[in-house]
Amino acid sequence: MSDPQHLDQITERVERLLLRHEELQRTNTLLLEQVQALQAERDSLKSRLNAARARIDALLDRLPQATPTDATGKDSA
């Protein structure tokens, strides 16, 4: 029942599986690092967007308010 050839095949297969497992662990680590980098970039872009939005809102607040005659383009005189 303990055929040496069969045992060698099992050993070889287990070794291949271990190598594949290590390879997948390295790939997973790299992917996690990429996710973290992308999340940091996303957070930075969100922050920049919010800052730009705040600057635009401040500029809009400085614009003179349109009067009803300004909106129609007609003069009241």
PDB file of N, CA, C and O in Angstrom:
ATOM      1  N   MET A   1       0.802  -1.182   0.000  1.00  0.00           N
ATOM      2  CA  MET A   1       0.000   0.000   0.000  1.00  0.00           C
ATOM      3  C   MET A   1       0.858   1.264   0.000  1.00  0.00           C
ATOM      4  O   MET A   1       0.464   2.272  -0.587  1.00  0.00           O
ATOM      5  N   SER A   2       2.012   1.227   0.643  1.00  0.00           N
ATOM      6  CA  SER A   2       2.902   2.381   0.656  1.00  0.00           C
ATOM      7  C   SER A   2       3.897   2.269  -0.488  1.00  0.00           C
ATOM      8  O   SER A   2       5.093   2.055  -0.288  1.00  0.00           O
ATOM      9  N   ASP A   3       3.375   2.417  -1.666  1.00  0.00           N
ATOM     10  CA  ASP A   3       4.178   2.359  -2.879  1.00  0.00           C
ATOM     11  C   ASP A   3       5.117   3.566  -2.909  1.00  0.00           C
ATOM     12  O   ASP A   3       4.654   4.702  -2.802  1.00  0.00           O
ATOM     13  N   PRO A   4       6.433   3.342  -3.054  1.00  0.00           N
ATOM     14  CA  PRO A   4       7.390   4.461  -3.050  1.00  0.00           C
ATOM     15  C   PRO A   4       7.106   5.472  -4.166  1.00  0.00           C
ATOM     16  O   PRO A   4       7.275   6.675  -3.968  1.00  0.00           O
ATOM     17  N   GLN A   5       6.684   5.000  -5.309  1.00  0.00           N
ATOM     18  CA  GLN A   5       6.383   5.917  -6.419  1.00  0.00           C
ATOM     19  C   GLN A   5       5.188   6.799  -6.069  1.00  0.00           C
ATOM     20  O   GLN A   5       5.188   7.997  -6.349  1.00  0.00           O
ATOM     21  N   HIS A   6       4.183   6.205  -5.462  1.00  0.00           N
ATOM     22  CA  HIS A   6       3.001   6.956  -5.049  1.00  0.00           C
ATOM     23  C   HIS A   6       3.372   7.993  -3.979  1.00  0.00           C
ATOM     24  O   HIS A   6       2.892   9.126  -4.011  1.00  0.00           O
ATOM     25  N   LEU A   7       4.206   7.603  -3.060  1.00  0.00           N
ATOM     26  CA  LEU A   7       4.658   8.512  -2.014  1.00  0.00           C
ATOM     27  C   LEU A   7       5.455   9.676  -2.609  1.00  0.00           C
ATOM     28  O   LEU A   7       5.300  10.819  -2.179  1.00  0.00           O
ATOM     29  N   ASP A   8       6.303   9.386  -3.592  1.00  0.00           N
ATOM     30  CA  ASP A   8       7.066  10.436  -4.272  1.00  0.00           C
ATOM     31  C   ASP A   8       6.141  11.418  -4.981  1.00  0.00           C
ATOM     32  O   ASP A   8       6.385  12.625  -4.963  1.00  0.00           O
ATOM     33  N   GLN A   9       5.087  10.910  -5.602  1.00  0.00           N
ATOM     34  CA  GLN A   9       4.129  11.776  -6.293  1.00  0.00           C
ATOM     35  C   GLN A   9       3.419  12.697  -5.296  1.00  0.00           C
ATOM     36  O   GLN A   9       3.231  13.886  -5.553  1.00  0.00           O
ATOM     37  N   ILE A  10       3.037  12.137  -4.180  1.00  0.00           N
ATOM     38  CA  ILE A  10       2.374  12.941  -3.153  1.00  0.00           C
ATOM     39  C   ILE A  10       3.327  14.010  -2.615  1.00  0.00           C
ATOM     40  O   ILE A  10       2.940  15.165  -2.436  1.00  0.00           O
ATOM     41  N   THR A  11       4.565  13.618  -2.361  1.00  0.00           N
ATOM     42  CA  THR A  11       5.570  14.562  -1.857  1.00  0.00           C
ATOM     43  C   THR A  11       5.790  15.697  -2.857  1.00  0.00           C
ATOM     44  O   THR A  11       5.846  16.867  -2.480  1.00  0.00           O
ATOM     45  N   GLU A  12       5.913  15.341  -4.117  1.00  0.00           N
ATOM     46  CA  GLU A  12       6.116  16.357  -5.155  1.00  0.00           C
ATOM     47  C   GLU A  12       4.921  17.300  -5.240  1.00  0.00           C
ATOM     48  O   GLU A  12       5.081  18.511  -5.397  1.00  0.00           O
ATOM     49  N   ARG A  13       3.746  16.743  -5.138  1.00  0.00           N
ATOM     50  CA  ARG A  13       2.543  17.575  -5.215  1.00  0.00           C
ATOM     51  C   ARG A  13       2.443  18.515  -4.012  1.00  0.00           C
ATOM     52  O   ARG A  13       2.088  19.684  -4.163  1.00  0.00           O
ATOM     53  N   VAL A  14       2.749  18.013  -2.844  1.00  0.00           N
ATOM     54  CA  VAL A  14       2.724  18.853  -1.643  1.00  0.00           C
ATOM     55  C   VAL A  14       3.748  19.976  -1.768  1.00  0.00           C
ATOM     56  O   VAL A  14       3.454  21.114  -1.403  1.00  0.00           O
ATOM     57  N   GLU A  15       4.931  19.683  -2.271  1.00  0.00           N
ATOM     58  CA  GLU A  15       5.959  20.715  -2.455  1.00  0.00           C
ATOM     59  C   GLU A  15       5.490  21.778  -3.446  1.00  0.00           C
ATOM     60  O   GLU A  15       5.715  22.969  -3.232  1.00  0.00           O
ATOM     61  N   ARG A  16       4.842  21.353  -4.525  1.00  0.00           N
ATOM     62  CA  ARG A  16       4.309  22.321  -5.497  1.00  0.00           C
ATOM     63  C   ARG A  16       3.226  23.189  -4.875  1.00  0.00           C
ATOM     64  O   ARG A  16       3.162  24.395  -5.115  1.00  0.00           O
ATOM     65  N   LEU A  17       2.378  22.560  -4.074  1.00  0.00           N
ATOM     66  CA  LEU A  17       1.331  23.320  -3.394  1.00  0.00           C
ATOM     67  C   LEU A  17       1.910  24.330  -2.409  1.00  0.00           C
ATOM     68  O   LEU A  17       1.400  25.443  -2.291  1.00  0.00           O
ATOM     69  N   LEU A  18       2.964  23.950  -1.709  1.00  0.00           N
ATOM     70  CA  LEU A  18       3.617  24.875  -0.785  1.00  0.00           C
ATOM     71  C   LEU A  18       4.224  26.064  -1.520  1.00  0.00           C
ATOM     72  O   LEU A  18       4.117  27.205  -1.070  1.00  0.00           O
ATOM     73  N   LEU A  19       4.859  25.788  -2.649  1.00  0.00           N
ATOM     74  CA  LEU A  19       5.428  26.875  -3.454  1.00  0.00           C
ATOM     75  C   LEU A  19       4.330  27.806  -3.961  1.00  0.00           C
ATOM     76  O   LEU A  19       4.481  29.028  -3.944  1.00  0.00           O
ATOM     77  N   ARG A  20       3.243  27.225  -4.405  1.00  0.00           N
ATOM     78  CA  ARG A  20       2.122  28.024  -4.901  1.00  0.00           C
ATOM     79  C   ARG A  20       1.536  28.868  -3.771  1.00  0.00           C
ATOM     80  O   ARG A  20       1.181  30.030  -3.968  1.00  0.00           O
ATOM     81  N   HIS A  21       1.441  28.276  -2.605  1.00  0.00           N
ATOM     82  CA  HIS A  21       0.930  29.000  -1.443  1.00  0.00           C
ATOM     83  C   HIS A  21       1.819  30.204  -1.117  1.00  0.00           C
ATOM     84  O   HIS A  21       1.313  31.301  -0.877  1.00  0.00           O
ATOM     85  N   GLU A  22       3.121  30.006  -1.110  1.00  0.00           N
ATOM     86  CA  GLU A  22       4.055  31.108  -0.844  1.00  0.00           C
ATOM     87  C   GLU A  22       3.931  32.190  -1.912  1.00  0.00           C
ATOM     88  O   GLU A  22       3.955  33.381  -1.603  1.00  0.00           O
ATOM     89  N   GLU A  23       3.801  31.776  -3.151  1.00  0.00           N
ATOM     90  CA  GLU A  23       3.642  32.732  -4.250  1.00  0.00           C
ATOM     91  C   GLU A  23       2.361  33.548  -4.077  1.00  0.00           C
ATOM     92  O   GLU A  23       2.358  34.760  -4.290  1.00  0.00           O
ATOM     93  N   LEU A  24       1.293  32.888  -3.696  1.00  0.00           N
ATOM     94  CA  LEU A  24       0.027  33.595  -3.486  1.00  0.00           C
ATOM     95  C   LEU A  24       0.097  34.536  -2.293  1.00  0.00           C
ATOM     96  O   LEU A  24      -0.509  35.608  -2.306  1.00  0.00           O
ATOM     97  N   GLN A  25       0.831  34.140  -1.265  1.00  0.00           N
ATOM     98  CA  GLN A  25       1.010  35.033  -0.120  1.00  0.00           C
ATOM     99  C   GLN A  25       1.768  36.298  -0.522  1.00  0.00           C
ATOM    100  O   GLN A  25       1.407  37.400  -0.108  1.00  0.00           O
ATOM    101  N   ARG A  26       2.820  36.137  -1.331  1.00  0.00           N
ATOM    102  CA  ARG A  26       3.584  37.313  -1.798  1.00  0.00           C
ATOM    103  C   ARG A  26       2.688  38.207  -2.664  1.00  0.00           C
ATOM    104  O   ARG A  26       2.700  39.430  -2.526  1.00  0.00           O
ATOM    105  N   THR A  27       1.921  37.591  -3.547  1.00  0.00           N
ATOM    106  CA  THR A  27       1.012  38.358  -4.404  1.00  0.00           C
ATOM    107  C   THR A  27      -0.013  39.097  -3.561  1.00  0.00           C
ATOM    108  O   THR A  27      -0.305  40.266  -3.813  1.00  0.00           O
ATOM    109  N   ASN A  28      -0.551  38.426  -2.574  1.00  0.00           N
ATOM    110  CA  ASN A  28      -1.535  39.052  -1.696  1.00  0.00           C
ATOM    111  C   ASN A  28      -0.935  40.240  -0.955  1.00  0.00           C
ATOM    112  O   ASN A  28      -1.585  41.276  -0.816  1.00  0.00           O
ATOM    113  N   THR A  29       0.289  40.100  -0.482  1.00  0.00           N
ATOM    114  CA  THR A  29       0.965  41.201   0.211  1.00  0.00           C
ATOM    115  C   THR A  29       1.139  42.397  -0.723  1.00  0.00           C
ATOM    116  O   THR A  29       0.896  43.538  -0.331  1.00  0.00           O
ATOM    117  N   LEU A  30       1.561  42.126  -1.961  1.00  0.00           N
ATOM    118  CA  LEU A  30       1.720  43.217  -2.934  1.00  0.00           C
ATOM    119  C   LEU A  30       0.389  43.895  -3.233  1.00  0.00           C
ATOM    120  O   LEU A  30       0.320  45.119  -3.345  1.00  0.00           O
ATOM    121  N   LEU A  31      -0.656  43.106  -3.359  1.00  0.00           N
ATOM    122  CA  LEU A  31      -1.976  43.676  -3.629  1.00  0.00           C
ATOM    123  C   LEU A  31      -2.466  44.524  -2.463  1.00  0.00           C
ATOM    124  O   LEU A  31      -3.058  45.584  -2.665  1.00  0.00           O
ATOM    125  N   LEU A  32      -2.221  44.059  -1.251  1.00  0.00           N
ATOM    126  CA  LEU A  32      -2.610  44.847  -0.080  1.00  0.00           C
ATOM    127  C   LEU A  32      -1.858  46.176  -0.038  1.00  0.00           C
ATOM    128  O   LEU A  32      -2.433  47.205   0.315  1.00  0.00           O
ATOM    129  N   GLU A  33      -0.573  46.156  -0.397  1.00  0.00           N
ATOM    130  CA  GLU A  33       0.204  47.399  -0.441  1.00  0.00           C
ATOM    131  C   GLU A  33      -0.357  48.342  -1.497  1.00  0.00           C
ATOM    132  O   GLU A  33      -0.428  49.551  -1.277  1.00  0.00           O
ATOM    133  N   GLN A  34      -0.756  47.795  -2.643  1.00  0.00           N
ATOM    134  CA  GLN A  34      -1.347  48.628  -3.694  1.00  0.00           C
ATOM    135  C   GLN A  34      -2.671  49.218  -3.234  1.00  0.00           C
ATOM    136  O   GLN A  34      -2.955  50.386  -3.502  1.00  0.00           O
ATOM    137  N   VAL A  35      -3.470  48.437  -2.557  1.00  0.00           N
ATOM    138  CA  VAL A  35      -4.751  48.939  -2.050  1.00  0.00           C
ATOM    139  C   VAL A  35      -4.509  50.087  -1.074  1.00  0.00           C
ATOM    140  O   VAL A  35      -5.184  51.115  -1.137  1.00  0.00           O
ATOM    141  N   GLN A  36      -3.549  49.912  -0.177  1.00  0.00           N
ATOM    142  CA  GLN A  36      -3.249  50.971   0.787  1.00  0.00           C
ATOM    143  C   GLN A  36      -2.765  52.236   0.086  1.00  0.00           C
ATOM    144  O   GLN A  36      -3.146  53.343   0.466  1.00  0.00           O
ATOM    145  N   ALA A  37      -1.930  52.075  -0.933  1.00  0.00           N
ATOM    146  CA  ALA A  37      -1.436  53.240  -1.673  1.00  0.00           C
ATOM    147  C   ALA A  37      -2.585  53.937  -2.401  1.00  0.00           C
ATOM    148  O   ALA A  37      -2.658  55.166  -2.416  1.00  0.00           O
ATOM    149  N   LEU A  38      -3.470  53.162  -2.998  1.00  0.00           N
ATOM    150  CA  LEU A  38      -4.612  53.748  -3.708  1.00  0.00           C
ATOM    151  C   LEU A  38      -5.579  54.427  -2.747  1.00  0.00           C
ATOM    152  O   LEU A  38      -6.151  55.466  -3.075  1.00  0.00           O
ATOM    153  N   GLN A  39      -5.764  53.851  -1.568  1.00  0.00           N
ATOM    154  CA  GLN A  39      -6.623  54.491  -0.572  1.00  0.00           C
ATOM    155  C   GLN A  39      -6.023  55.813  -0.110  1.00  0.00           C
ATOM    156  O   GLN A  39      -6.748  56.791   0.075  1.00  0.00           O
ATOM    157  N   ALA A  40      -4.723  55.852   0.074  1.00  0.00           N
ATOM    158  CA  ALA A  40      -4.057  57.097   0.473  1.00  0.00           C
ATOM    159  C   ALA A  40      -4.191  58.140  -0.633  1.00  0.00           C
ATOM    160  O   ALA A  40      -4.441  59.314  -0.359  1.00  0.00           O
ATOM    161  N   GLU A  41      -4.024  57.706  -1.886  1.00  0.00           N
ATOM    162  CA  GLU A  41      -4.175  58.633  -3.010  1.00  0.00           C
ATOM    163  C   GLU A  41      -5.609  59.148  -3.091  1.00  0.00           C
ATOM    164  O   GLU A  41      -5.833  60.336  -3.323  1.00  0.00           O
ATOM    165  N   ARG A  42      -6.588  58.245  -2.899  1.00  0.00           N
ATOM    166  CA  ARG A  42      -7.997  58.642  -2.910  1.00  0.00           C
ATOM    167  C   ARG A  42      -8.273  59.671  -1.822  1.00  0.00           C
ATOM    168  O   ARG A  42      -8.944  60.674  -2.068  1.00  0.00           O
ATOM    169  N   ASP A  43      -7.759  59.426  -0.626  1.00  0.00           N
ATOM    170  CA  ASP A  43      -7.978  60.357   0.483  1.00  0.00           C
ATOM    171  C   ASP A  43      -7.365  61.715   0.184  1.00  0.00           C
ATOM    172  O   ASP A  43      -7.953  62.752   0.493  1.00  0.00           O
ATOM    173  N   SER A  44      -6.185  61.707  -0.416  1.00  0.00           N
ATOM    174  CA  SER A  44      -5.529  62.959  -0.787  1.00  0.00           C
ATOM    175  C   SER A  44      -6.348  63.716  -1.841  1.00  0.00           C
ATOM    176  O   SER A  44      -6.521  64.931  -1.750  1.00  0.00           O
ATOM    177  N   LEU A  45      -6.845  62.987  -2.830  1.00  0.00           N
ATOM    178  CA  LEU A  45      -7.656  63.626  -3.871  1.00  0.00           C
ATOM    179  C   LEU A  45      -8.966  64.172  -3.297  1.00  0.00           C
ATOM    180  O   LEU A  45      -9.422  65.243  -3.698  1.00  0.00           O
ATOM    181  N   LYS A  46      -9.566  63.441  -2.367  1.00  0.00           N
ATOM    182  CA  LYS A  46     -10.789  63.938  -1.719  1.00  0.00           C
ATOM    183  C   LYS A  46     -10.508  65.232  -0.980  1.00  0.00           C
ATOM    184  O   LYS A  46     -11.292  66.179  -1.039  1.00  0.00           O
ATOM    185  N   SER A  47      -9.382  65.263  -0.284  1.00  0.00           N
ATOM    186  CA  SER A  47      -9.003  66.455   0.472  1.00  0.00           C
ATOM    187  C   SER A  47      -8.792  67.638  -0.477  1.00  0.00           C
ATOM    188  O   SER A  47      -9.258  68.746  -0.212  1.00  0.00           O
ATOM    189  N   ARG A  48      -8.092  67.393  -1.574  1.00  0.00           N
ATOM    190  CA  ARG A  48      -7.856  68.460  -2.553  1.00  0.00           C
ATOM    191  C   ARG A  48      -9.165  68.936  -3.168  1.00  0.00           C
ATOM    192  O   ARG A  48      -9.356  70.132  -3.389  1.00  0.00           O
ATOM    193  N   LEU A  49     -10.065  67.998  -3.444  1.00  0.00           N
ATOM    194  CA  LEU A  49     -11.366  68.351  -4.005  1.00  0.00           C
ATOM    195  C   LEU A  49     -12.158  69.217  -3.032  1.00  0.00           C
ATOM    196  O   LEU A  49     -12.759  70.216  -3.428  1.00  0.00           O
ATOM    197  N   ASN A  50     -12.157  68.834  -1.763  1.00  0.00           N
ATOM    198  CA  ASN A  50     -12.871  69.626  -0.758  1.00  0.00           C
ATOM    199  C   ASN A  50     -12.277  71.017  -0.619  1.00  0.00           C
ATOM    200  O   ASN A  50     -13.007  71.994  -0.453  1.00  0.00           O
ATOM    201  N   ALA A  51     -10.952  71.112  -0.686  1.00  0.00           N
ATOM    202  CA  ALA A  51     -10.308  72.420  -0.599  1.00  0.00           C
ATOM    203  C   ALA A  51     -10.671  73.279  -1.816  1.00  0.00           C
ATOM    204  O   ALA A  51     -10.946  74.471  -1.679  1.00  0.00           O
ATOM    205  N   ALA A  52     -10.671  72.674  -2.995  1.00  0.00           N
ATOM    206  CA  ALA A  52     -11.034  73.415  -4.209  1.00  0.00           C
ATOM    207  C   ALA A  52     -12.492  73.845  -4.145  1.00  0.00           C
ATOM    208  O   ALA A  52     -12.838  74.959  -4.536  1.00  0.00           O
ATOM    209  N   ARG A  53     -13.341  72.955  -3.652  1.00  0.00           N
ATOM    210  CA  ARG A  53     -14.763  73.286  -3.521  1.00  0.00           C
ATOM    211  C   ARG A  53     -14.949  74.465  -2.569  1.00  0.00           C
ATOM    212  O   ARG A  53     -15.762  75.351  -2.831  1.00  0.00           O
ATOM    213  N   ALA A  54     -14.208  74.479  -1.479  1.00  0.00           N
ATOM    214  CA  ALA A  54     -14.296  75.574  -0.511  1.00  0.00           C
ATOM    215  C   ALA A  54     -13.823  76.885  -1.138  1.00  0.00           C
ATOM    216  O   ALA A  54     -14.424  77.936  -0.916  1.00  0.00           O
ATOM    217  N   ARG A  55     -12.742  76.820  -1.924  1.00  0.00           N
ATOM    218  CA  ARG A  55     -12.260  78.040  -2.593  1.00  0.00           C
ATOM    219  C   ARG A  55     -13.290  78.564  -3.590  1.00  0.00           C
ATOM    220  O   ARG A  55     -13.503  79.773  -3.682  1.00  0.00           O
ATOM    221  N   ILE A  56     -13.921  77.673  -4.327  1.00  0.00           N
ATOM    222  CA  ILE A  56     -14.947  78.092  -5.298  1.00  0.00           C
ATOM    223  C   ILE A  56     -16.138  78.696  -4.575  1.00  0.00           C
ATOM    224  O   ILE A  56     -16.666  79.724  -4.999  1.00  0.00           O
ATOM    225  N   ASP A  57     -16.568  78.062  -3.478  1.00  0.00           N
ATOM    226  CA  ASP A  57     -17.681  78.610  -2.703  1.00  0.00           C
ATOM    227  C   ASP A  57     -17.339  80.001  -2.187  1.00  0.00           C
ATOM    228  O   ASP A  57     -18.192  80.889  -2.197  1.00  0.00           O
ATOM    229  N   ALA A  58     -16.098  80.203  -1.734  1.00  0.00           N
ATOM    230  CA  ALA A  58     -15.679  81.522  -1.241  1.00  0.00           C
ATOM    231  C   ALA A  58     -15.699  82.548  -2.372  1.00  0.00           C
ATOM    232  O   ALA A  58     -16.108  83.692  -2.175  1.00  0.00           O
ATOM    233  N   LEU A  59     -15.257  82.129  -3.554  1.00  0.00           N
ATOM    234  CA  LEU A  59     -15.300  83.051  -4.700  1.00  0.00           C
ATOM    235  C   LEU A  59     -16.735  83.377  -5.090  1.00  0.00           C
ATOM    236  O   LEU A  59     -17.040  84.523  -5.420  1.00  0.00           O
ATOM    237  N   LEU A  60     -17.613  82.390  -5.056  1.00  0.00           N
ATOM    238  CA  LEU A  60     -19.023  82.643  -5.394  1.00  0.00           C
ATOM    239  C   LEU A  60     -19.666  83.587  -4.387  1.00  0.00           C
ATOM    240  O   LEU A  60     -20.505  84.411  -4.751  1.00  0.00           O
ATOM    241  N   ASP A  61     -19.277  83.470  -3.136  1.00  0.00           N
ATOM    242  CA  ASP A  61     -19.820  84.365  -2.118  1.00  0.00           C
ATOM    243  C   ASP A  61     -19.364  85.806  -2.343  1.00  0.00           C
ATOM    244  O   ASP A  61     -20.061  86.738  -1.943  1.00  0.00           O
ATOM    245  N   ARG A  62     -18.224  86.002  -2.967  1.00  0.00           N
ATOM    246  CA  ARG A  62     -17.709  87.354  -3.215  1.00  0.00           C
ATOM    247  C   ARG A  62     -18.348  88.010  -4.438  1.00  0.00           C
ATOM    248  O   ARG A  62     -18.255  89.226  -4.603  1.00  0.00           O
ATOM    249  N   LEU A  63     -18.991  87.224  -5.290  1.00  0.00           N
ATOM    250  CA  LEU A  63     -19.635  87.791  -6.474  1.00  0.00           C
ATOM    251  C   LEU A  63     -20.831  88.640  -6.055  1.00  0.00           C
ATOM    252  O   LEU A  63     -21.530  88.312  -5.096  1.00  0.00           O
ATOM    253  N   PRO A  64     -21.062  89.746  -6.790  1.00  0.00           N
ATOM    254  CA  PRO A  64     -22.242  90.549  -6.455  1.00  0.00           C
ATOM    255  C   PRO A  64     -23.514  89.753  -6.772  1.00  0.00           C
ATOM    256  O   PRO A  64     -23.560  88.966  -7.717  1.00  0.00           O
ATOM    257  N   GLN A  65     -24.530  89.984  -5.958  1.00  0.00           N
ATOM    258  CA  GLN A  65     -25.796  89.300  -6.166  1.00  0.00           C
ATOM    259  C   GLN A  65     -26.492  89.891  -7.387  1.00  0.00           C
ATOM    260  O   GLN A  65     -26.481  91.106  -7.587  1.00  0.00           O
ATOM    261  N   ALA A  66     -27.091  89.041  -8.192  1.00  0.00           N
ATOM    262  CA  ALA A  66     -27.803  89.500  -9.383  1.00  0.00           C
ATOM    263  C   ALA A  66     -29.139  90.090  -8.959  1.00  0.00           C
ATOM    264  O   ALA A  66     -29.833  89.536  -8.105  1.00  0.00           O
ATOM    265  N   THR A  67     -29.494  91.226  -9.568  1.00  0.00           N
ATOM    266  CA  THR A  67     -30.800  91.836  -9.301  1.00  0.00           C
ATOM    267  C   THR A  67     -31.768  91.335 -10.356  1.00  0.00           C
ATOM    268  O   THR A  67     -31.328  90.792 -11.369  1.00  0.00           O
ATOM    269  N   PRO A  68     -33.070  91.496 -10.160  1.00  0.00           N
ATOM    270  CA  PRO A  68     -34.038  91.030 -11.164  1.00  0.00           C
ATOM    271  C   PRO A  68     -33.797  91.635 -12.536  1.00  0.00           C
ATOM    272  O   PRO A  68     -33.994  90.961 -13.547  1.00  0.00           O
ATOM    273  N   THR A  69     -33.368  92.914 -12.595  1.00  0.00           N
ATOM    274  CA  THR A  69     -33.115  93.501 -13.912  1.00  0.00           C
ATOM    275  C   THR A  69     -31.857  92.922 -14.534  1.00  0.00           C
ATOM    276  O   THR A  69     -31.773  92.807 -15.756  1.00  0.00           O
ATOM    277  N   ASP A  70     -30.861  92.549 -13.702  1.00  0.00           N
ATOM    278  CA  ASP A  70     -29.639  91.929 -14.226  1.00  0.00           C
ATOM    279  C   ASP A  70     -29.959  90.565 -14.820  1.00  0.00           C
ATOM    280  O   ASP A  70     -29.368  90.171 -15.825  1.00  0.00           O
ATOM    281  N   ALA A  71     -30.877  89.853 -14.214  1.00  0.00           N
ATOM    282  CA  ALA A  71     -31.191  88.511 -14.664  1.00  0.00           C
ATOM    283  C   ALA A  71     -31.893  88.524 -16.012  1.00  0.00           C
ATOM    284  O   ALA A  71     -31.682  87.620 -16.820  1.00  0.00           O
ATOM    285  N   THR A  72     -32.732  89.538 -16.277  1.00  0.00           N
ATOM    286  CA  THR A  72     -33.467  89.591 -17.557  1.00  0.00           C
ATOM    287  C   THR A  72     -32.673  90.293 -18.630  1.00  0.00           C
ATOM    288  O   THR A  72     -32.930  90.114 -19.820  1.00  0.00           O
ATOM    289  N   GLY A  73     -31.707  91.090 -18.214  1.00  0.00           N
ATOM    290  CA  GLY A  73     -30.894  91.817 -19.186  1.00  0.00           C
ATOM    291  C   GLY A  73     -31.544  93.113 -19.623  1.00  0.00           C
ATOM    292  O   GLY A  73     -31.045  93.778 -20.532  1.00  0.00           O
ATOM    293  N   LYS A  74     -32.650  93.488 -18.994  1.00  0.00           N
ATOM    294  CA  LYS A  74     -33.350  94.743 -19.341  1.00  0.00           C
ATOM    295  C   LYS A  74     -33.085  95.782 -18.280  1.00  0.00           C
ATOM    296  O   LYS A  74     -32.879  95.460 -17.109  1.00  0.00           O
ATOM    297  N   ASP A  75     -33.091  97.043 -18.704  1.00  0.00           N
ATOM    298  CA  ASP A  75     -32.900  98.165 -17.799  1.00  0.00           C
ATOM    299  C   ASP A  75     -34.245  98.629 -17.299  1.00  0.00           C
ATOM    300  O   ASP A  75     -35.215  98.596 -18.056  1.00  0.00           O
ATOM    301  N   SER A  76     -34.345  99.059 -16.059  1.00  0.00           N
ATOM    302  CA  SER A  76     -35.609  99.522 -15.521  1.00  0.00           C
ATOM    303  C   SER A  76     -35.882 100.978 -15.908  1.00  0.00           C
ATOM    304  O   SER A  76     -36.993 101.460 -15.689  1.00  0.00           O
ATOM    305  N   ALA A  77     -34.928 101.677 -16.464  1.00  0.00           N
ATOM    306  CA  ALA A  77     -35.098 103.093 -16.816  1.00  0.00           C
ATOM    307  C   ALA A  77     -35.626 103.311 -18.184  1.00  0.00           C
ATOM    308  O   ALA A  77     -35.813 104.455 -18.599  1.00  0.00           O
TER     309      ALA A  77
END
